[in-house]
């Protein structure tokens, strides 16, 4: 299993209330690494320090390690300050083109840093090359299992956690890794309540345990389906 902590180094990702996305996702990624290792999985991180990696570097690690799944951890944000107290929730994405404006907006924000220097034609060729085939189907199944796991665990300890659901999105970090891949948005840094929760150890632990349970369920199902 390869886990990717989004952003890093000069790229802080979302920023709100004095908190940076790059710091939050690294905390969660390190916890997830320990949890999955304790359950007997072989796990690798794309980064375990505050450094920036280009798109190709992140996905090559997954291919080099021959990972069965690739998980990229991120945190969300919105630009409209009048809706900071309204927009919240946990979401899991798998690679797919979509007309959904919200998914497109979130993907554009996450893609901005990793796509510098790549022209639109090249980007379209890249994404079209992987949209057909088993990777997308299995990525969707993985996303469902992980989202369900997170929500089950969070709702067992916290009230009012919004389920943003499983969504398709054109995230380029999910393109290069030639294996089932998902991107998790653990919550909105721009929402004061959610931001406060996200930086507490207990809330992070529930997210991590939910992800681990979802990954385990997905891999068990794959084994049962085809001796995977």
N, CA and C atoms as a LAMMPS dump frame, in Angstrom:
ITEM: TIMESTEP
0
ITEM: NUMBER OF ATOMS
684
ITEM: BOX BOUNDS ff ff ff
-5.0000000000000000e+02 5.0000000000000000e+02
-5.0000000000000000e+02 5.0000000000000000e+02
-5.0000000000000000e+02 5.0000000000000000e+02
ITEM: ATOMS id mol type element x y z
1 1 1 N 0.855 -1.181 0
2 1 2 C 0 0 0
3 1 3 C 0.893 1.234 0
4 2 1 N 0.67 2.14 -0.932
5 2 2 C 1.422 3.398 -0.949
6 2 3 C 0.481 4.532 -0.561
7 3 1 N 0.913 5.336 0.412
8 3 2 C 0.127 6.466 0.907
9 3 3 C 0.85 7.753 0.535
10 4 1 N 0.111 8.658 -0.05
11 4 2 C 0.658 9.929 -0.512
12 4 3 C 0.08 11.074 0.312
13 5 1 N 0.944 11.78 1.043
14 5 2 C 0.518 12.991 1.749
15 5 3 C 0.593 14.152 0.767
16 6 1 N -0.535 14.753 0.468
17 6 2 C -0.581 15.796 -0.545
18 6 3 C 0.261 17.019 -0.196
19 7 1 N 0.666 17.737 -1.239
20 7 2 C 1.372 19.014 -1.112
21 7 3 C 2.723 18.82 -0.407
22 8 1 N 3.176 19.802 0.369
23 8 2 C 4.463 19.705 1.04
24 8 3 C 5.468 20.728 0.524
25 9 1 N 6.453 21.05 1.368
26 9 2 C 7.48 22.006 0.996
27 9 3 C 6.89 23.384 0.733
28 10 1 N 7.216 23.947 -0.425
29 10 2 C 6.737 25.302 -0.757
30 10 3 C 5.232 25.325 -1.01
31 11 1 N 4.634 24.167 -1.217
32 11 2 C 3.209 24.066 -1.527
33 11 3 C 2.443 23.691 -0.255
34 12 1 N 1.82 24.68 0.368
35 12 2 C 1.116 24.44 1.633
36 12 3 C -0.251 23.804 1.444
37 13 1 N -0.791 23.848 0.221
38 13 2 C -2.149 23.385 0.01
39 13 3 C -3.129 24.373 0.605
40 14 1 N -4.247 23.885 1.09
41 14 2 C -5.24 24.77 1.705
42 14 3 C -4.67 25.396 2.972
43 15 1 N -5.117 26.626 3.257
44 15 2 C -4.653 27.341 4.453
45 15 3 C -5.817 28.112 5.046
46 16 1 N -6.081 27.888 6.325
47 16 2 C -7.188 28.593 6.971
48 16 3 C -7.017 28.519 8.485
49 17 1 N -7.34 29.605 9.167
50 17 2 C -7.261 29.616 10.623
51 17 3 C -5.883 29.33 11.158
52 18 1 N -4.862 29.698 10.394
53 18 2 C -3.492 29.445 10.814
54 18 3 C -3.024 28.015 10.617
55 19 1 N -3.843 27.193 9.97
56 19 2 C -3.515 25.779 9.761
57 19 3 C -3.265 25.5 8.283
58 20 1 N -2.299 24.611 8.017
59 20 2 C -1.928 24.271 6.644
60 20 3 C -2.287 22.819 6.32
61 21 1 N -2.818 22.643 5.113
62 21 2 C -3.179 21.31 4.652
63 21 3 C -1.986 20.37 4.676
64 22 1 N -0.827 20.841 4.223
65 22 2 C 0.344 19.96 4.121
66 22 3 C 0.724 19.351 5.469
67 23 1 N 0.532 20.104 6.567
68 23 2 C 0.879 19.598 7.897
69 23 3 C -0.142 18.572 8.375
70 24 1 N -1.414 18.881 8.171
71 24 2 C -2.477 17.961 8.598
72 24 3 C -2.368 16.62 7.899
73 25 1 N -2.22 16.645 6.576
74 25 2 C -2.234 15.375 5.844
75 25 3 C -0.997 14.536 6.148
76 26 1 N 0.118 15.178 6.48
77 26 2 C 1.303 14.409 6.859
78 26 3 C 1.082 13.724 8.205
79 27 1 N 0.419 14.423 9.142
80 27 2 C 0.102 13.806 10.432
81 27 3 C -0.771 12.565 10.238
82 28 1 N -1.81 12.698 9.438
83 28 2 C -2.735 11.586 9.211
84 28 3 C -2.037 10.453 8.464
85 29 1 N -1.228 10.795 7.478
86 29 2 C -0.529 9.783 6.689
87 29 3 C 0.413 8.957 7.561
88 30 1 N 1.126 9.607 8.455
89 30 2 C 2.044 8.876 9.335
90 30 3 C 1.279 7.935 10.263
91 31 1 N 0.123 8.386 10.747
92 31 2 C -0.693 7.515 11.591
93 31 3 C -1.23 6.33 10.803
94 32 1 N -1.645 6.595 9.567
95 32 2 C -2.17 5.52 8.721
96 32 3 C -1.077 4.51 8.405
97 33 1 N 0.122 4.99 8.183
98 33 2 C 1.276 4.113 7.937
99 33 3 C 1.455 3.14 9.109
100 34 1 N 1.443 3.675 10.325
101 34 2 C 1.632 2.834 11.514
102 34 3 C 0.489 1.837 11.675
103 35 1 N -0.744 2.295 11.43
104 35 2 C -1.913 1.427 11.593
105 35 3 C -1.867 0.26 10.607
106 36 1 N -1.596 0.551 9.347
107 36 2 C -1.571 -0.5 8.336
108 36 3 C -0.407 -1.464 8.558
109 37 1 N 0.727 -0.929 8.984
110 37 2 C 1.881 -1.795 9.296
111 37 3 C 1.547 -2.735 10.459
112 38 1 N 0.831 -2.198 11.445
113 38 2 C 0.483 -3.026 12.605
114 38 3 C -0.468 -4.156 12.227
115 39 1 N -1.19 -3.964 11.11
116 39 2 C -2.104 -4.996 10.639
117 39 3 C -1.433 -5.96 9.659
118 40 1 N -0.144 -5.786 9.446
119 40 2 C 0.62 -6.739 8.653
120 40 3 C 0.827 -6.372 7.196
121 41 1 N 0.377 -5.197 6.782
122 41 2 C 0.558 -4.784 5.383
123 41 3 C 1.958 -4.214 5.166
124 42 1 N 2.447 -4.354 3.963
125 42 2 C 3.664 -3.649 3.558
126 42 3 C 3.242 -2.271 3.06
127 43 1 N 3.822 -1.238 3.634
128 43 2 C 3.365 0.123 3.379
129 43 3 C 4.553 1.021 3.056
130 44 1 N 4.349 1.947 2.116
131 44 2 C 5.37 2.944 1.787
132 44 3 C 4.711 4.311 1.699
133 45 1 N 5.473 5.346 2.007
134 45 2 C 4.994 6.718 1.918
135 45 3 C 5.692 7.43 0.768
136 46 1 N 4.98 8.331 0.106
137 46 2 C 5.651 9.145 -0.918
138 46 3 C 6.507 10.21 -0.25
139 47 1 N 6.059 10.71 0.89
140 47 2 C 6.894 11.626 1.679
141 47 3 C 6.601 11.433 3.157
142 48 1 N 7.638 11.522 3.989
143 48 2 C 7.442 11.464 5.436
144 48 3 C 8.029 12.699 6.124
145 49 1 N 8.379 13.701 5.298
146 49 2 C 8.859 14.979 5.803
147 49 3 C 8.169 16.092 5.014
148 50 1 N 8.444 17.318 5.382
149 50 2 C 7.829 18.472 4.729
150 50 3 C 8.602 18.823 3.456
151 51 1 N 8.348 18.035 2.41
152 51 2 C 8.998 18.316 1.131
153 51 3 C 7.99 18.163 0.002
154 52 1 N 8.273 18.855 -1.099
155 52 2 C 7.387 18.817 -2.251
156 52 3 C 7.866 17.777 -3.253
157 53 1 N 6.935 17.01 -3.795
158 53 2 C 7.244 16.029 -4.824
159 53 3 C 6.447 16.354 -6.08
160 54 1 N 7.069 16.199 -7.222
161 54 2 C 6.355 16.375 -8.481
162 54 3 C 5.426 15.184 -8.7
163 55 1 N 4.46 15.391 -9.585
164 55 2 C 3.455 14.357 -9.862
165 55 3 C 4.098 13.021 -10.2
166 56 1 N 5.057 13.022 -11.124
167 56 2 C 5.69 11.775 -11.549
168 56 3 C 6.407 11.065 -10.429
169 57 1 N 7.001 11.831 -9.51
170 57 2 C 7.714 11.219 -8.39
171 57 3 C 6.751 10.47 -7.477
172 58 1 N 5.59 11.05 -7.249
173 58 2 C 4.62 10.426 -6.345
174 58 3 C 4.102 9.104 -6.909
175 59 1 N 3.715 9.121 -8.165
176 59 2 C 3.106 7.92 -8.733
177 59 3 C 4.149 6.851 -9.065
178 60 1 N 5.381 7.261 -9.354
179 60 2 C 6.433 6.261 -9.628
180 60 3 C 6.712 5.404 -8.41
181 61 1 N 6.578 6.006 -7.225
182 61 2 C 6.811 5.237 -6.001
183 61 3 C 5.814 4.085 -5.909
184 62 1 N 4.56 4.356 -6.252
185 62 2 C 3.542 3.312 -6.21
186 62 3 C 3.866 2.202 -7.194
187 63 1 N 4.323 2.566 -8.382
188 63 2 C 4.656 1.558 -9.379
189 63 3 C 5.917 0.784 -8.993
190 64 1 N 6.908 1.504 -8.462
191 64 2 C 8.157 0.856 -8.057
192 64 3 C 7.919 -0.167 -6.947
193 65 1 N 7.018 0.159 -6.036
194 65 2 C 6.719 -0.737 -4.915
195 65 3 C 5.708 -1.817 -5.304
196 66 1 N 5.185 -1.756 -6.531
197 66 2 C 4.153 -2.688 -6.983
198 66 3 C 2.981 -2.718 -6.006
199 67 1 N 2.527 -1.52 -5.638
200 67 2 C 1.456 -1.403 -4.645
201 67 3 C 0.15 -1.968 -5.18
202 68 1 N -0.634 -2.53 -4.285
203 68 2 C -1.969 -3.008 -4.646
204 68 3 C -2.968 -1.86 -4.644
205 69 1 N -2.708 -0.83 -3.822
206 69 2 C -3.553 0.368 -3.821
207 69 3 C -2.683 1.598 -3.596
208 70 1 N -3.175 2.73 -4.097
209 70 2 C -2.518 4.032 -3.925
210 70 3 C -3.543 4.983 -3.32
211 71 1 N -3.189 5.599 -2.186
212 71 2 C -4.108 6.479 -1.465
213 71 3 C -3.455 7.834 -1.283
214 72 1 N -4.085 8.887 -1.794
215 72 2 C -3.58 10.245 -1.631
216 72 3 C -4.461 10.983 -0.627
217 73 1 N -3.84 11.554 0.412
218 73 2 C -4.57 12.201 1.496
219 73 3 C -4.508 13.718 1.337
220 74 1 N -5.677 14.358 1.383
221 74 2 C -5.773 15.81 1.22
222 74 3 C -6.804 16.369 2.199
223 75 1 N -6.858 17.698 2.286
224 75 2 C -7.906 18.391 3.041
225 75 3 C -8.482 19.474 2.147
226 76 1 N -9.747 19.747 2.322
227 76 2 C -10.487 20.607 1.411
228 76 3 C -10.542 22.055 1.885
229 77 1 N -11.027 22.929 0.993
230 77 2 C -11.209 24.346 1.314
231 77 3 C -12.136 24.962 0.282
232 78 1 N -12.784 26.054 0.658
233 78 2 C -13.574 26.821 -0.292
234 78 3 C -13.119 28.277 -0.244
235 79 1 N -13.421 29.029 -1.298
236 79 2 C -12.994 30.423 -1.379
237 79 3 C -14.021 31.387 -0.784
238 80 1 N -15.28 30.987 -0.785
239 80 2 C -16.374 31.866 -0.355
240 80 3 C -16.453 31.918 1.175
241 81 1 N -15.966 33.014 1.766
242 81 2 C -15.912 33.124 3.225
243 81 3 C -17.299 33.095 3.875
244 82 1 N -18.308 33.532 3.147
245 82 2 C -19.654 33.55 3.716
246 82 3 C -20.206 32.146 3.926
247 83 1 N -19.55 31.152 3.327
248 83 2 C -20.015 29.763 3.449
249 83 3 C -19.059 28.892 4.271
250 84 1 N -18.104 29.506 4.945
251 84 2 C -17.144 28.757 5.759
252 84 3 C -17.837 27.882 6.8
253 85 1 N -18.913 28.378 7.395
254 85 2 C -19.6 27.625 8.45
255 85 3 C -20.592 26.604 7.899
256 86 1 N -20.776 26.629 6.589
257 86 2 C -21.79 25.779 5.961
258 86 3 C -21.184 24.549 5.28
259 87 1 N -20.115 24.773 4.526
260 87 2 C -19.542 23.694 3.704
261 87 3 C -18.566 22.867 4.536
262 88 1 N -18.837 21.574 4.635
263 88 2 C -18.011 20.655 5.419
264 88 3 C -18.204 19.248 4.88
265 89 1 N -17.454 18.299 5.415
266 89 2 C -17.692 16.905 5.059
267 89 3 C -16.464 16.15 4.606
268 90 1 N -16.58 14.847 4.716
269 90 2 C -15.529 13.904 4.315
270 90 3 C -15.898 13.33 2.958
271 91 1 N -14.96 13.339 2.02
272 91 2 C -15.24 12.889 0.654
273 91 3 C -14.109 11.991 0.158
274 92 1 N -14.448 11.028 -0.676
275 92 2 C -13.446 10.176 -1.31
276 92 3 C -13.671 10.186 -2.817
277 93 1 N -12.586 10.398 -3.557
278 93 2 C -12.66 10.527 -5.011
279 93 3 C -11.925 9.388 -5.711
280 94 1 N -12.469 9.008 -6.868
281 94 2 C -11.755 8.112 -7.765
282 94 3 C -11.665 8.803 -9.117
283 95 1 N -10.723 8.382 -9.95
284 95 2 C -10.46 9.073 -11.207
285 95 3 C -11.588 8.869 -12.211
286 96 1 N -12.146 9.963 -12.666
287 96 2 C -13.148 9.924 -13.718
288 96 3 C -13.455 11.348 -14.146
289 97 1 N -13.662 11.55 -15.43
290 97 2 C -14.135 12.857 -15.868
291 97 3 C -15.562 13.044 -15.373
292 98 1 N -15.926 14.285 -15.108
293 98 2 C -17.261 14.543 -14.581
294 98 3 C -17.71 15.942 -14.969
295 99 1 N -19.01 16.131 -15.062
296 99 2 C -19.573 17.458 -15.304
297 99 3 C -19.969 18.142 -14.001
298 100 1 N -19.793 17.444 -12.882
299 100 2 C -20.146 18.005 -11.594
300 100 3 C -19.217 19.173 -11.264
301 101 1 N -19.783 20.364 -11.139
302 101 2 C -18.976 21.579 -10.957
303 101 3 C -18.157 21.535 -9.675
304 102 1 N -18.74 20.975 -8.616
305 102 2 C -18.02 20.915 -7.345
306 102 3 C -16.781 20.028 -7.455
307 103 1 N -16.943 18.856 -8.049
308 103 2 C -15.802 17.952 -8.225
309 103 3 C -14.734 18.584 -9.102
310 104 1 N -15.143 19.262 -10.163
311 104 2 C -14.196 19.918 -11.052
312 104 3 C -13.422 21.009 -10.321
313 105 1 N -14.117 21.761 -9.465
314 105 2 C -13.492 22.851 -8.721
315 105 3 C -12.443 22.311 -7.747
316 106 1 N -12.791 21.248 -7.036
317 106 2 C -11.859 20.658 -6.069
318 106 3 C -10.661 20.056 -6.786
319 107 1 N -10.908 19.372 -7.902
320 107 2 C -9.816 18.777 -8.668
321 107 3 C -8.878 19.857 -9.191
322 108 1 N -9.441 20.96 -9.668
323 108 2 C -8.614 22.037 -10.202
324 108 3 C -7.684 22.587 -9.127
325 109 1 N -8.19 22.711 -7.904
326 109 2 C -7.363 23.218 -6.806
327 109 3 C -6.238 22.246 -6.474
328 110 1 N -6.564 20.961 -6.39
329 110 2 C -5.549 19.971 -6.05
330 110 3 C -4.562 19.747 -7.201
331 111 1 N -5.033 19.918 -8.432
332 111 2 C -4.17 19.682 -9.591
333 111 3 C -3.174 20.809 -9.83
334 112 1 N -3.486 22.007 -9.355
335 112 2 C -2.711 23.194 -9.721
336 112 3 C -1.218 23.031 -9.473
337 113 1 N -0.849 22.482 -8.326
338 113 2 C 0.572 22.407 -7.983
339 113 3 C 1.297 21.3 -8.733
340 114 1 N 0.626 20.18 -9
341 114 2 C 1.321 19.039 -9.613
342 114 3 C 1.365 19.115 -11.134
343 115 1 N 0.602 20.052 -11.723
344 115 2 C 0.521 20.118 -13.184
345 115 3 C 1.285 21.292 -13.785
346 116 1 N 2.08 21.971 -13.002
347 116 2 C 2.824 23.107 -13.533
348 116 3 C 3.729 22.667 -14.674
349 117 1 N 3.664 23.385 -15.791
350 117 2 C 4.514 23.08 -16.932
351 117 3 C 3.956 22.059 -17.884
352 118 1 N 2.719 21.597 -17.632
353 118 2 C 2.092 20.611 -18.518
354 118 3 C 0.988 21.281 -19.315
355 119 1 N 1.024 21.181 -20.645
356 119 2 C -0.001 21.846 -21.443
357 119 3 C -1.295 21.026 -21.456
358 120 1 N -2.389 21.669 -21.855
359 120 2 C -3.71 21.04 -21.772
360 120 3 C -3.809 19.79 -22.628
361 121 1 N -3.241 19.81 -23.827
362 121 2 C -3.307 18.646 -24.702
363 121 3 C -2.651 17.446 -24.036
364 122 1 N -1.488 17.65 -23.46
365 122 2 C -0.794 16.551 -22.769
366 122 3 C -1.622 16.03 -21.609
367 123 1 N -2.263 16.943 -20.877
368 123 2 C -3.078 16.514 -19.733
369 123 3 C -4.253 15.669 -20.202
370 124 1 N -4.892 16.077 -21.286
371 124 2 C -6.037 15.322 -21.796
372 124 3 C -5.613 13.943 -22.296
373 125 1 N -4.473 13.866 -22.945
374 125 2 C -3.964 12.582 -23.421
375 125 3 C -3.695 11.655 -22.245
376 126 1 N -3.102 12.218 -21.204
377 126 2 C -2.781 11.424 -20.013
378 126 3 C -4.048 10.84 -19.393
379 127 1 N -5.036 11.692 -19.169
380 127 2 C -6.228 11.221 -18.455
381 127 3 C -7.071 10.283 -19.311
382 128 1 N -7.156 10.546 -20.62
383 128 2 C -7.938 9.674 -21.501
384 128 3 C -7.334 8.274 -21.587
385 129 1 N -6.02 8.175 -21.387
386 129 2 C -5.336 6.898 -21.528
387 129 3 C -5.715 5.893 -20.442
388 130 1 N -6.244 6.396 -19.318
389 130 2 C -6.514 5.476 -18.216
390 130 3 C -7.989 5.386 -17.829
391 131 1 N -8.842 6.095 -18.546
392 131 2 C -10.239 6.132 -18.121
393 131 3 C -11.022 4.873 -18.456
394 132 1 N -10.479 4.034 -19.29
395 132 2 C -11.152 2.774 -19.593
396 132 3 C -10.352 1.626 -18.993
397 133 1 N -11.036 0.657 -18.459
398 133 2 C -10.326 -0.513 -17.958
399 133 3 C -10.597 -0.779 -16.496
400 134 1 N -10.04 -1.863 -15.981
401 134 2 C -10.356 -2.336 -14.637
402 134 3 C -9.898 -1.404 -13.53
403 135 1 N -8.856 -0.585 -13.782
404 135 2 C -8.37 0.287 -12.715
405 135 3 C -9.476 1.187 -12.182
406 136 1 N -10.293 1.746 -13.074
407 136 2 C -11.342 2.668 -12.652
408 136 3 C -12.417 1.951 -11.853
409 137 1 N -12.798 0.764 -12.303
410 137 2 C -13.816 -0.015 -11.594
411 137 3 C -13.348 -0.341 -10.175
412 138 1 N -12.111 -0.808 -10.061
413 138 2 C -11.595 -1.178 -8.741
414 138 3 C -11.326 0.042 -7.874
415 139 1 N -10.938 1.158 -8.484
416 139 2 C -10.752 2.388 -7.722
417 139 3 C -12.079 2.831 -7.11
418 140 1 N -13.157 2.673 -7.884
419 140 2 C -14.49 3.037 -7.39
420 140 3 C -14.869 2.149 -6.202
421 141 1 N -14.623 0.856 -6.318
422 141 2 C -14.923 -0.062 -5.211
423 141 3 C -14.095 0.282 -3.971
424 142 1 N -12.811 0.576 -4.178
425 142 2 C -11.939 0.945 -3.059
426 142 3 C -12.45 2.216 -2.388
427 143 1 N -12.852 3.197 -3.192
428 143 2 C -13.36 4.459 -2.653
429 143 3 C -14.597 4.24 -1.785
430 144 1 N -15.5 3.38 -2.243
431 144 2 C -16.721 3.096 -1.477
432 144 3 C -16.38 2.458 -0.134
433 145 1 N -15.508 1.468 -0.141
434 145 2 C -15.138 0.78 1.101
435 145 3 C -14.463 1.731 2.086
436 146 1 N -13.576 2.581 1.583
437 146 2 C -12.855 3.511 2.458
438 146 3 C -13.79 4.584 3.009
439 147 1 N -14.63 5.143 2.168
440 147 2 C -15.58 6.153 2.629
441 147 3 C -16.515 5.583 3.688
442 148 1 N -17.029 4.385 3.45
443 148 2 C -17.908 3.745 4.438
444 148 3 C -17.183 3.505 5.756
445 149 1 N -15.927 3.082 5.664
446 149 2 C -15.146 2.835 6.874
447 149 3 C -14.924 4.099 7.681
448 150 1 N -14.567 5.174 7.01
449 150 2 C -14.344 6.437 7.714
450 150 3 C -15.609 6.934 8.386
451 151 1 N -16.725 6.915 7.649
452 151 2 C -17.964 7.446 8.208
453 151 3 C -18.452 6.61 9.382
454 152 1 N -18.304 5.306 9.295
455 152 2 C -18.729 4.44 10.401
456 152 3 C -17.952 4.778 11.67
457 153 1 N -16.663 4.922 11.542
458 153 2 C -15.835 5.204 12.714
459 153 3 C -16.052 6.61 13.248
460 154 1 N -16.115 7.606 12.37
461 154 2 C -16.317 8.982 12.824
462 154 3 C -17.668 9.152 13.506
463 155 1 N -18.704 8.561 12.918
464 155 2 C -20.047 8.707 13.487
465 155 3 C -20.208 7.976 14.808
466 156 1 N -19.326 7.022 15.091
467 156 2 C -19.407 6.298 16.361
468 156 3 C -18.926 7.153 17.534
469 157 1 N -18.158 8.197 17.249
470 157 2 C -17.585 9.025 18.328
471 157 3 C -17.957 10.508 18.232
472 158 1 N -18.341 10.956 17.047
473 158 2 C -18.598 12.386 16.839
474 158 3 C -19.97 12.594 16.21
475 159 1 N -20.618 13.688 16.585
476 159 2 C -21.94 13.981 16.036
477 159 3 C -21.828 14.965 14.877
478 160 1 N -22.731 14.811 13.928
479 160 2 C -22.832 15.787 12.852
480 160 3 C -21.733 15.759 11.821
481 161 1 N -21.012 14.64 11.685
482 161 2 C -19.985 14.543 10.643
483 161 3 C -20.689 14.326 9.31
484 162 1 N -20.481 15.222 8.372
485 162 2 C -21.189 15.142 7.098
486 162 3 C -20.509 14.157 6.156
487 163 1 N -21.321 13.298 5.576
488 163 2 C -20.832 12.339 4.586
489 163 3 C -20.916 12.974 3.201
490 164 1 N -19.757 13.407 2.67
491 164 2 C -19.718 14.017 1.338
492 164 3 C -19.786 12.996 0.221
493 165 1 N -19.683 11.715 0.586
494 165 2 C -19.857 10.645 -0.382
495 165 3 C -18.641 10.322 -1.223
496 166 1 N -18.866 9.388 -2.141
497 166 2 C -17.848 8.974 -3.119
498 166 3 C -18.14 9.709 -4.418
499 167 1 N -17.126 10.334 -4.978
500 167 2 C -17.332 11.177 -6.152
501 167 3 C -16.278 10.905 -7.222
502 168 1 N -16.666 11.021 -8.485
503 168 2 C -15.67 10.97 -9.559
504 168 3 C -15.013 12.333 -9.706
505 169 1 N -13.763 12.352 -10.131
506 169 2 C -13.08 13.627 -10.353
507 169 3 C -11.814 13.446 -11.164
508 170 1 N -11.451 14.449 -11.958
509 170 2 C -10.244 14.357 -12.8
510 170 3 C -8.974 14.756 -12.048
511 171 1 N -8.621 13.978 -11.041
512 171 2 C -7.43 14.262 -10.238
513 171 3 C -6.205 13.615 -10.885
514 172 1 N -5.223 14.415 -11.232
515 172 2 C -4.081 13.874 -11.965
516 172 3 C -3.157 13.038 -11.093
517 173 1 N -3.204 13.242 -9.784
518 173 2 C -2.393 12.389 -8.92
519 173 3 C -2.841 10.934 -9.011
520 174 1 N -4.097 10.701 -9.447
521 174 2 C -4.616 9.339 -9.568
522 174 3 C -4.362 8.729 -10.944
523 175 1 N -3.826 9.523 -11.856
524 175 2 C -3.631 9.045 -13.226
525 175 3 C -2.42 8.134 -13.346
526 176 1 N -1.289 8.578 -12.808
527 176 2 C -0.025 7.909 -13.109
528 176 3 C 0.174 6.568 -12.442
529 177 1 N -0.429 6.374 -11.293
530 177 2 C -0.255 5.096 -10.601
531 177 3 C -1.142 4.046 -11.266
532 178 1 N -0.524 3.068 -11.886
533 178 2 C -1.289 2.093 -12.683
534 178 3 C -1.86 0.987 -11.797
535 179 1 N -2.703 1.391 -10.868
536 179 2 C -3.313 0.472 -9.902
537 179 3 C -4.52 1.189 -9.29
538 180 1 N -5.399 0.491 -8.599
539 180 2 C -6.531 1.163 -7.961
540 180 3 C -6.046 2.316 -7.074
541 181 1 N -6.602 3.507 -7.301
542 181 2 C -6.113 4.72 -6.65
543 181 3 C -7.283 5.595 -6.233
544 182 1 N -7.172 6.18 -5.034
545 182 2 C -8.206 7.091 -4.55
546 182 3 C -7.566 8.323 -3.93
547 183 1 N -8.364 9.393 -3.862
548 183 2 C -7.944 10.619 -3.186
549 183 3 C -8.983 10.932 -2.123
550 184 1 N -8.527 11.076 -0.885
551 184 2 C -9.418 11.337 0.241
552 184 3 C -9.295 12.798 0.658
553 185 1 N -10.434 13.476 0.753
554 185 2 C -10.501 14.819 1.328
555 185 3 C -11.069 14.647 2.736
556 186 1 N -10.199 14.751 3.747
557 186 2 C -10.591 14.379 5.106
558 186 3 C -11.508 15.406 5.776
559 187 1 N -11.664 16.559 5.154
560 187 2 C -12.539 17.587 5.719
561 187 3 C -12.144 18.952 5.188
562 188 1 N -12.894 19.98 5.599
563 188 2 C -12.671 21.349 5.107
564 188 3 C -11.945 22.188 6.161
565 189 1 N -10.747 22.632 5.821
566 189 2 C -10.008 23.497 6.734
567 189 3 C -10.702 24.842 6.912
568 190 1 N -11.503 25.23 5.939
569 190 2 C -12.187 26.511 6.023
570 190 3 C -13.408 26.478 6.941
571 191 1 N -13.832 25.291 7.367
572 191 2 C -14.952 25.177 8.301
573 191 3 C -14.388 25.133 9.728
574 192 1 N -14.687 26.123 10.566
575 192 2 C -14.058 26.197 11.897
576 192 3 C -14.239 24.937 12.748
577 193 1 N -15.47 24.398 12.771
578 193 2 C -15.732 23.197 13.567
579 193 3 C -14.914 22.018 13.056
580 194 1 N -14.93 21.828 11.739
581 194 2 C -14.213 20.686 11.167
582 194 3 C -12.701 20.854 11.313
583 195 1 N -12.214 22.076 11.125
584 195 2 C -10.775 22.338 11.274
585 195 3 C -10.306 21.995 12.685
586 196 1 N -11.066 22.401 13.684
587 196 2 C -10.698 22.11 15.07
588 196 3 C -10.638 20.601 15.313
589 197 1 N -11.624 19.885 14.784
590 197 2 C -11.644 18.43 14.961
591 197 3 C -10.464 17.761 14.251
592 198 1 N -10.181 18.222 13.031
593 198 2 C -9.152 17.585 12.208
594 198 3 C -7.77 17.62 12.854
595 199 1 N -7.528 18.624 13.69
596 199 2 C -6.218 18.734 14.32
597 199 3 C -6.189 18.135 15.724
598 200 1 N -7.191 17.318 16.054
599 200 2 C -7.156 16.572 17.312
600 200 3 C -6.784 15.126 17.026
601 201 1 N -6.029 14.553 17.939
602 201 2 C -5.527 13.193 17.74
603 201 3 C -6.655 12.178 17.638
604 202 1 N -7.686 12.337 18.465
605 202 2 C -8.789 11.373 18.473
606 202 3 C -9.535 11.331 17.156
607 203 1 N -9.78 12.494 16.576
608 203 2 C -10.499 12.558 15.306
609 203 3 C -9.658 11.938 14.193
610 204 1 N -8.369 12.254 14.191
611 204 2 C -7.46 11.658 13.212
612 204 3 C -7.431 10.139 13.341
613 205 1 N -7.45 9.657 14.576
614 205 2 C -7.42 8.205 14.795
615 205 3 C -8.639 7.524 14.185
616 206 1 N -9.816 8.142 14.318
617 206 2 C -11.026 7.549 13.745
618 206 3 C -10.964 7.533 12.214
619 207 1 N -10.421 8.591 11.626
620 207 2 C -10.232 8.624 10.17
621 207 3 C -9.313 7.493 9.74
622 208 1 N -8.19 7.375 10.434
623 208 2 C -7.183 6.373 10.094
624 208 3 C -7.734 4.958 10.222
625 209 1 N -8.422 4.683 11.322
626 209 2 C -8.98 3.344 11.518
627 209 3 C -10.028 3.033 10.451
628 210 1 N -10.803 4.041 10.067
629 210 2 C -11.803 3.847 9.025
630 210 3 C -11.174 3.542 7.673
631 211 1 N -10.123 4.261 7.343
632 211 2 C -9.416 3.999 6.081
633 211 3 C -8.851 2.585 6.083
634 212 1 N -8.212 2.215 7.188
635 212 2 C -7.609 0.891 7.277
636 212 3 C -8.662 -0.212 7.145
637 213 1 N -9.8 -0.026 7.78
638 213 2 C -10.874 -1.017 7.669
639 213 3 C -11.378 -1.111 6.229
640 214 1 N -11.515 0.038 5.58
641 214 2 C -11.976 0.051 4.193
642 214 3 C -11.01 -0.634 3.252
643 215 1 N -9.725 -0.372 3.435
644 215 2 C -8.704 -1.013 2.604
645 215 3 C -8.726 -2.522 2.819
646 216 1 N -8.839 -2.925 4.07
647 216 2 C -8.885 -4.352 4.369
648 216 3 C -10.088 -5.039 3.736
649 217 1 N -11.24 -4.373 3.792
650 217 2 C -12.449 -4.931 3.196
651 217 3 C -12.282 -5.058 1.68
652 218 1 N -11.733 -4.025 1.074
653 218 2 C -11.524 -4.035 -0.377
654 218 3 C -10.58 -5.166 -0.788
655 219 1 N -9.456 -5.301 -0.1
656 219 2 C -8.476 -6.328 -0.465
657 219 3 C -9.03 -7.733 -0.231
658 220 1 N -9.792 -7.904 0.84
659 220 2 C -10.416 -9.215 1.097
660 220 3 C -11.394 -9.57 -0.021
661 221 1 N -12.173 -8.595 -0.465
662 221 2 C -13.108 -8.843 -1.558
663 221 3 C -12.391 -9.178 -2.852
664 222 1 N -11.286 -8.519 -3.109
665 222 2 C -10.506 -8.802 -4.318
666 222 3 C -9.974 -10.24 -4.288
667 223 1 N -9.499 -10.646 -3.126
668 223 2 C -8.993 -12.016 -2.986
669 223 3 C -10.102 -13.018 -3.25
670 224 1 N -11.259 -12.766 -2.694
671 224 2 C -12.38 -13.695 -2.87
672 224 3 C -12.875 -13.729 -4.309
673 225 1 N -12.787 -12.588 -4.992
674 225 2 C -13.284 -12.508 -6.367
675 225 3 C -12.393 -13.255 -7.354
676 226 1 N -11.08 -13.113 -7.185
677 226 2 C -10.19 -13.62 -8.244
678 226 3 C -8.856 -14.132 -7.75
679 227 1 N -8.801 -14.532 -6.507
680 227 2 C -7.525 -15.04 -6.004
681 227 3 C -6.441 -13.989 -6.06
682 228 1 N -6.826 -12.733 -5.841
683 228 2 C -5.944 -11.573 -5.997
684 228 3 C -4.845 -11.591 -4.948
